[in-house]
Amino acid sequence: MAASLTRRAALSGVGTLFAWAYAPRVSSAAGSRDARLLVLVLRGGLDGLAAVPAVGDPAFDSARLAPELREANATLPLDGIFALNRNLPTLAAMYRAKEALIVHAVATPYRDRSHFDAQGLLETGYPSLAMGNRTGWLNRVLAALPRGERLPPPGGLAISATIPMILRGPAPVETWQKQIFRYADDDTISRLLDLYEAKDPALAEALRRGASLDGALDLAEALAPERGDEPENGMAAGQRTSGGGADMASGAAAAARFMAQPNGPRVAAVSFGGWDTHVDQGSVQGRLARQFEALDKALAALRTGLQPVWRDTVVAVVTEFGRTVRLNGSRGTDHGVGTIALLLGGAVRGGRVLADWPGLRTNQLYEGRDLNPTTDLRAVMQGVLAEHLGLDERRLASDIFPETAQLARLRGLIG
């Protein structure tokens, strides 16, 4: 009979699960960096002007017609033009610590307003919907990472029940999602392994890998000290609240605990929904405000959980498109174009808002209604991948983000 799969064995198995002995190491002024990249996708279209309002733009008040953003303590000042929504205090602390970089008026090449199509371009990294090779740009990053001779491509991690498009492709990817049912004990797993190994070795291997992931996280949680960023009100991590706070925080904490392990994955993705705010948006108090609070708790969980490797980490927060500048008749916003992207982590040259600001007068808006995008999100990510993971610029422009040879990547993003 197979030996019992103990938590200690499961934790040690993560090293072989991800096989990161050939993790990307990037030279910098501070020496060799054991780089980690986590991409956090906000599904639904984040309102960048609610998260980072351009309160210094002379046309802001007349364009947005949102007096709540002018109330006392509604925003936290960043510079002469931009402020930060008060419901993002962890992001504000990262900004002050120069661990957060905000890119405003950013977008993918997509200019229409379909969630499905916009998410497709966001996650594939293609210049148009016509391209047929449906792989995710983050999987292509995994395949492009430098590795030793005869070694397979390094593996990635998705905090998800299935592999999201951004990580689909030939490079191996593990998925993990917190169970709401009681886990099988070690004896049950051992008996199932015996049965599967005799009848279906492939299924046995899948069970072994899944048990390794769950056991590793369970042990990490058991060994972790009490933390201030765990869900409140006695709710277990992963249970849903009205604002999704526990979902976001627990998903972020799981990603952090895997990636902080010495032999854990260096590239991962996690996504959070709920950003499609057509009705009663409530940027300071209301539905969107609760989303911001939940996101902020997730960022706190990431910063705490990744602390052992924070100096080597970049967290990229992206969304498929923005919202309309003006509120609609239901006090919400509709699908737009320009929005924000965030780069967070100890490896980031933060404390800045990067924006080729287009202005908010009607004649400055995209089609008279949307924040006009002046920065291509692919240029942002190319800058991160070149400076943080050491990827070749020619490969970035041909394989990772095809047909971008004429696109100038952003520079100076990584410290």
C-alpha positions as CSV (number, residue, x, y, z in Angstrom):
1,M,0.0,0.0,0.0
2,A,1.2,3.5,-0.8
3,A,2.6,5.5,2.1
4,S,0.2,8.1,3.7
5,L,0.4,11.5,2.1
6,T,1.4,13.6,5.0
7,R,1.3,17.4,5.0
8,R,5.0,17.5,5.4
9,A,5.4,15.3,2.3
10,A,2.9,17.4,0.4
11,L,4.8,20.6,1.2
12,S,8.1,19.1,0.0
13,G,6.3,17.9,-3.1
14,V,5.6,21.4,-4.3
15,G,9.2,21.8,-5.3
16,T,8.8,19.0,-7.8
17,L,5.3,20.1,-8.7
18,F,6.5,23.5,-10.0
19,A,10.2,22.5,-10.7
20,W,11.4,26.1,-10.2
21,A,15.1,25.3,-9.8
22,Y,15.5,27.2,-13.0
23,A,13.5,30.2,-11.9
24,P,14.2,33.5,-13.7
25,R,16.9,35.5,-12.1
26,V,17.4,39.1,-13.3
27,S,20.5,41.1,-12.6
28,S,20.0,44.5,-11.1
29,A,22.0,47.1,-9.2
30,A,21.1,45.2,-6.0
31,G,22.4,41.9,-7.4
32,S,20.5,38.9,-8.7
33,R,16.7,39.1,-8.2
34,D,14.5,35.9,-7.9
35,A,11.7,37.5,-9.8
36,R,8.0,36.8,-9.3
37,L,5.1,38.1,-11.3
38,L,1.4,37.9,-10.3
39,V,-1.3,39.2,-12.6
40,L,-4.5,40.2,-11.0
41,V,-7.4,40.6,-13.4
42,L,-10.4,42.7,-12.4
43,R,-13.3,41.4,-14.6
44,G,-16.1,43.7,-15.5
45,G,-14.3,47.0,-16.4
46,L,-12.8,49.0,-13.5
47,D,-13.8,52.7,-13.3
48,G,-10.4,54.2,-13.3
49,L,-11.8,57.7,-12.7
50,A,-13.5,56.5,-9.5
51,A,-10.4,54.7,-8.2
52,V,-7.9,57.4,-9.2
53,P,-10.0,60.6,-9.9
54,A,-8.3,63.4,-11.8
55,V,-9.5,66.0,-9.4
56,G,-6.9,68.5,-10.6
57,D,-8.3,68.5,-14.2
58,P,-10.4,71.7,-14.6
59,A,-13.1,69.7,-16.4
60,F,-13.4,66.9,-13.8
61,D,-16.4,68.2,-11.9
62,S,-18.5,69.0,-14.9
63,A,-17.5,65.8,-16.7
64,R,-18.1,63.4,-13.9
65,L,-20.9,65.1,-12.0
66,A,-20.1,63.1,-8.9
67,P,-20.1,65.5,-5.9
68,E,-19.4,62.6,-3.6
69,L,-15.8,62.6,-4.8
70,R,-15.5,66.3,-3.5
71,E,-16.8,65.5,0.0
72,A,-14.3,65.9,2.9
73,N,-11.9,62.9,3.1
74,A,-13.4,61.2,0.0
75,T,-10.0,61.0,-1.6
76,L,-6.4,60.9,-0.7
77,P,-4.1,63.3,-2.6
78,L,-1.4,61.9,-4.8
79,D,0.0,64.8,-6.8
80,G,-1.3,68.0,-8.4
81,I,-3.8,66.2,-10.7
82,F,-4.6,62.8,-9.2
83,A,-6.1,61.6,-6.0
84,L,-6.9,58.1,-4.7
85,N,-10.3,56.8,-3.5
86,R,-10.3,56.7,0.3
87,N,-11.4,53.1,0.2
88,L,-7.9,52.1,-1.0
89,P,-5.8,52.9,2.1
90,T,-3.4,49.9,1.6
91,L,-2.7,51.1,-2.0
92,A,-2.1,54.6,-0.6
93,A,0.4,53.2,1.9
94,M,2.2,51.3,-0.9
95,Y,2.2,54.5,-3.0
96,R,3.9,56.4,-0.1
97,A,6.4,53.6,0.3
98,K,7.2,53.8,-3.4
99,E,5.8,50.3,-3.9
100,A,2.9,51.3,-6.1
101,L,3.0,52.7,-9.6
102,I,-0.3,53.9,-11.2
103,V,-0.6,54.1,-15.0
104,H,-3.6,56.2,-16.0
105,A,-5.5,56.6,-19.3
106,V,-4.4,53.1,-20.3
107,A,-6.2,50.5,-22.5
108,T,-5.7,47.4,-24.7
109,P,-6.1,47.9,-28.5
110,Y,-9.8,47.1,-28.1
111,R,-12.1,50.1,-28.7
112,D,-15.6,48.5,-28.6
113,R,-17.6,47.7,-25.5
114,S,-18.1,43.9,-25.3
115,H,-16.9,42.3,-22.1
116,F,-16.3,39.0,-23.9
117,D,-14.2,40.5,-26.7
118,A,-12.3,42.9,-24.4
119,Q,-11.4,40.1,-22.0
120,G,-10.2,38.0,-25.0
121,L,-7.7,40.7,-26.1
122,L,-6.7,41.5,-22.6
123,E,-5.8,37.8,-21.9
124,T,-4.4,36.7,-25.3
125,G,-2.4,39.8,-25.8
126,Y,-3.2,39.8,-29.5
127,P,-3.7,43.0,-31.5
128,S,-7.1,41.9,-32.8
129,L,-9.8,39.3,-32.4
130,A,-9.0,37.9,-35.8
131,M,-5.9,36.0,-34.7
132,G,-6.6,32.3,-34.4
133,N,-4.0,30.9,-32.0
134,R,-5.9,31.1,-28.8
135,T,-3.2,31.0,-26.1
136,G,-2.7,33.4,-23.2
137,W,0.2,35.9,-23.2
138,L,1.2,34.9,-19.7
139,N,1.5,31.2,-20.8
140,R,3.7,32.4,-23.7
141,V,5.8,34.2,-21.0
142,L,6.3,31.0,-19.2
143,A,7.4,29.3,-22.4
144,A,9.9,32.1,-23.1
145,L,11.5,32.2,-19.6
146,P,15.2,31.1,-19.6
147,R,15.8,27.6,-18.4
148,G,18.4,24.9,-18.2
149,E,19.2,22.5,-21.0
150,R,16.6,19.7,-21.5
151,L,14.4,21.1,-18.8
152,P,10.6,21.5,-19.5
153,P,9.0,25.0,-19.5
154,P,8.5,26.3,-16.0
155,G,5.0,26.0,-14.6
156,G,2.5,28.7,-13.6
157,L,-0.3,28.8,-11.1
158,A,-4.0,29.9,-11.5
159,I,-6.1,30.6,-8.4
160,S,-9.1,29.3,-10.2
161,A,-11.2,26.1,-10.8
162,T,-10.1,26.1,-14.4
163,I,-7.2,27.6,-16.3
164,P,-8.1,31.1,-17.4
165,M,-7.3,32.2,-21.0
166,I,-4.4,34.3,-19.9
167,L,-2.6,31.1,-18.8
168,R,-3.7,28.7,-21.5
169,G,-1.1,27.2,-23.7
170,P,1.7,24.7,-23.9
171,A,3.5,25.6,-20.7
172,P,2.3,23.6,-17.7
173,V,-0.1,25.4,-15.3
174,E,-1.5,24.2,-12.0
175,T,-4.9,25.4,-10.7
176,W,-6.0,25.8,-7.1
177,Q,-9.3,26.8,-5.6
178,K,-10.3,26.6,-2.0
179,Q,-12.8,23.8,-1.3
180,I,-16.1,24.6,0.5
181,F,-16.5,20.9,1.3
182,R,-14.5,18.9,3.9
183,Y,-11.2,17.6,2.5
184,A,-10.5,13.9,2.4
185,D,-8.1,12.7,5.1
186,D,-4.7,11.2,4.4
187,D,-5.9,7.6,4.6
188,T,-8.7,8.2,2.1
189,I,-6.2,9.8,-0.3
190,S,-3.8,6.9,0.1
191,R,-6.5,4.3,-0.7
192,L,-7.6,6.3,-3.7
193,L,-4.0,6.5,-4.9
194,D,-3.6,2.8,-4.6
195,L,-6.8,2.2,-6.6
196,Y,-6.0,4.8,-9.3
197,E,-2.4,3.7,-9.7
198,A,-3.6,0.2,-10.5
199,K,-6.3,1.3,-13.0
200,D,-5.4,4.8,-14.3
201,P,-1.9,6.2,-13.6
202,A,-2.7,9.6,-15.2
203,L,-5.7,10.1,-12.8
204,A,-3.5,9.0,-9.9
205,E,-0.9,11.7,-10.8
206,A,-3.7,14.3,-11.0
207,L,-4.9,13.3,-7.5
208,R,-1.3,13.4,-6.1
209,R,-0.7,16.9,-7.6
210,G,-4.0,18.3,-6.3
211,A,-3.4,16.8,-2.8
212,S,0.1,18.3,-2.8
213,L,-1.3,21.8,-3.5
214,D,-4.0,21.6,-0.9
215,G,-1.6,20.1,1.7
216,A,1.0,22.7,1.1
217,L,-1.4,25.6,1.6
218,D,-3.0,23.9,4.7
219,L,0.4,23.6,6.3
220,A,1.4,27.2,5.3
221,E,-1.8,28.4,7.0
222,A,-1.2,26.3,10.1
223,L,2.3,27.7,10.4
224,A,1.4,31.3,9.7
225,P,1.1,33.7,12.6
226,E,-2.2,35.5,13.3
227,R,-2.7,38.1,10.6
228,G,-4.7,41.3,10.5
229,D,-5.8,40.9,6.9
230,E,-7.9,37.8,7.3
231,P,-11.6,38.0,6.8
232,E,-13.5,39.4,9.7
233,N,-16.8,38.5,11.5
234,G,-15.7,34.9,12.0
235,M,-16.2,34.1,8.3
236,A,-14.0,31.4,6.9
237,A,-11.7,32.4,4.0
238,G,-13.4,31.8,0.7
239,Q,-17.0,32.4,1.9
240,R,-18.8,35.0,0.0
241,T,-19.8,38.4,1.5
242,S,-22.0,41.0,-0.1
243,G,-19.0,42.9,-1.2
244,G,-16.9,39.8,-2.1
245,G,-14.3,40.8,0.4
246,A,-13.6,37.3,1.8
247,D,-13.4,35.9,-1.7
248,M,-10.8,38.5,-2.8
249,A,-8.7,38.3,0.4
250,S,-8.6,34.5,0.5
251,G,-7.8,34.2,-3.2
252,A,-5.0,36.7,-2.8
253,A,-3.7,35.1,0.4
254,A,-3.6,31.7,-1.4
255,A,-1.6,33.1,-4.3
256,A,0.8,34.8,-1.9
257,R,1.4,31.7,0.2
258,F,2.2,29.6,-2.8
259,M,4.5,32.2,-4.4
260,A,6.4,33.0,-1.2
261,Q,7.6,29.4,-0.9
262,P,11.2,28.9,-2.0
263,N,10.2,26.3,-4.6
264,G,6.8,27.8,-5.4
265,P,5.6,29.2,-8.7
266,R,7.1,32.5,-9.9
267,V,4.3,33.3,-12.3
268,A,0.6,33.3,-11.4
269,A,-2.8,34.8,-12.1
270,V,-5.9,35.4,-10.1
271,S,-9.1,37.2,-11.2
272,F,-11.9,39.0,-9.3
273,G,-15.3,39.9,-10.7
274,G,-17.9,42.5,-9.9
275,W,-16.6,45.6,-11.6
276,D,-19.5,46.1,-14.0
277,T,-21.2,49.1,-12.3
278,H,-24.1,50.2,-14.5
279,V,-26.5,51.1,-11.6
280,D,-26.0,53.0,-8.3
281,Q,-22.2,52.8,-8.6
282,G,-21.5,54.5,-5.3
283,S,-17.8,55.3,-5.7
284,V,-17.2,56.5,-2.1
285,Q,-20.2,54.9,-0.3
286,G,-22.0,52.1,-2.0
287,R,-21.4,49.1,-4.2
288,L,-18.2,50.2,-5.9
289,A,-16.9,51.5,-2.6
290,R,-17.3,48.0,-1.2
291,Q,-15.5,46.5,-4.2
292,F,-12.6,48.9,-3.5
293,E,-12.5,47.9,0.1
294,A,-12.4,44.2,-0.9
295,L,-9.7,44.9,-3.4
296,D,-7.7,46.8,-0.8
297,K,-7.9,43.8,1.7
298,A,-6.7,41.6,-1.1
299,L,-3.7,43.9,-1.7
300,A,-3.0,43.8,2.1
301,A,-3.1,40.0,2.0
302,L,-0.7,40.0,-0.9
303,R,1.7,42.4,0.7
304,T,1.7,40.4,3.9
305,G,1.8,36.9,2.4
306,L,4.6,37.8,-0.1
307,Q,6.7,39.7,2.5
308,P,9.6,37.2,2.4
309,V,9.9,37.7,-1.4
310,W,8.3,41.2,-1.7
311,R,11.5,42.9,-2.9
312,D,11.5,40.4,-5.9
313,T,7.8,40.7,-6.7
314,V,5.6,42.6,-9.2
315,V,1.8,42.5,-8.9
316,A,0.1,43.8,-12.1
317,V,-3.5,44.8,-11.6
318,V,-5.4,45.0,-15.0
319,T,-8.9,45.2,-16.3
320,E,-10.5,44.8,-19.7
321,F,-11.7,48.3,-20.2
322,G,-12.9,51.4,-18.3
323,R,-16.2,53.2,-17.8
324,T,-17.9,56.2,-19.3
325,V,-16.7,59.5,-17.9
326,R,-20.3,60.8,-17.2
327,L,-22.6,58.9,-14.9
328,N,-25.7,57.5,-16.5
329,G,-29.3,58.1,-15.5
330,S,-29.1,55.2,-13.0
331,R,-26.1,56.8,-11.2
332,G,-23.8,54.2,-12.6
333,T,-21.4,54.1,-15.5
334,D,-21.5,52.2,-18.8
335,H,-18.7,50.4,-20.7
336,G,-15.9,52.7,-21.7
337,V,-12.3,52.6,-22.9
338,G,-9.5,54.3,-20.9
339,T,-8.9,53.2,-17.3
340,I,-6.0,52.5,-14.9
341,A,-3.4,49.7,-14.4
342,L,-1.4,49.2,-11.2
343,L,2.1,47.9,-10.7
344,L,2.7,46.9,-7.0
345,G,5.6,45.3,-5.2
346,G,9.0,45.8,-3.8
347,A,10.6,45.5,-7.2
348,V,8.5,48.4,-8.6
349,R,9.8,52.0,-8.9
350,G,6.7,53.3,-7.3
351,G,5.3,56.5,-5.8
352,R,4.3,57.9,-9.2
353,V,1.3,58.3,-11.5
354,L,2.3,57.8,-15.1
355,A,-0.1,59.5,-17.5
356,D,0.0,61.2,-20.8
357,W,-3.1,62.9,-19.6
358,P,-5.7,63.5,-22.4
359,G,-8.0,65.8,-20.5
360,L,-11.7,65.5,-19.7
361,R,-13.4,68.2,-21.8
362,T,-15.9,66.7,-24.2
363,N,-13.8,67.3,-27.3
364,Q,-10.9,65.5,-25.5
365,L,-12.9,62.3,-24.8
366,Y,-12.9,59.2,-26.9
367,E,-16.1,59.4,-29.0
368,G,-17.2,62.2,-26.7
369,R,-17.9,59.8,-23.8
370,D,-14.8,57.9,-22.6
371,L,-11.4,58.6,-21.1
372,N,-9.2,58.7,-24.2
373,P,-6.5,56.1,-23.8
374,T,-3.0,57.4,-24.4
375,T,-0.9,54.4,-23.1
376,D,-1.1,50.9,-24.5
377,L,-1.4,48.3,-21.8
378,R,0.9,46.0,-23.8
379,A,3.6,48.7,-23.6
380,V,3.3,48.6,-19.8
381,M,3.5,44.8,-19.6
382,Q,6.4,44.7,-22.1
383,G,8.3,47.1,-19.8
384,V,7.6,44.8,-16.8
385,L,8.6,41.6,-18.6
386,A,11.8,43.1,-20.0
387,E,13.0,44.7,-16.8
388,H,11.6,42.2,-14.2
389,L,11.8,38.8,-16.0
390,G,14.6,39.7,-18.4
391,L,12.7,38.7,-21.6
392,D,14.2,39.6,-25.0
393,E,12.5,42.7,-26.5
394,R,12.3,41.1,-30.0
395,R,10.5,38.1,-28.5
396,L,8.2,40.4,-26.6
397,A,7.2,42.1,-29.8
398,S,6.7,39.0,-31.9
399,D,5.6,36.1,-29.6
400,I,4.3,37.6,-26.3
401,F,2.5,40.6,-27.8
402,P,2.5,40.0,-31.5
403,E,2.7,42.8,-34.0
404,T,4.0,45.4,-31.5
405,A,7.5,46.0,-33.0
406,Q,6.5,49.7,-33.4
407,L,5.2,50.0,-29.9
408,A,7.6,51.6,-27.5
409,R,7.6,49.8,-24.2
410,L,7.5,51.8,-21.0
411,R,10.9,52.0,-19.3
412,G,12.1,52.6,-15.8
413,L,9.2,50.7,-14.2
414,I,11.4,48.3,-12.1
415,G,13.8,49.4,-9.5
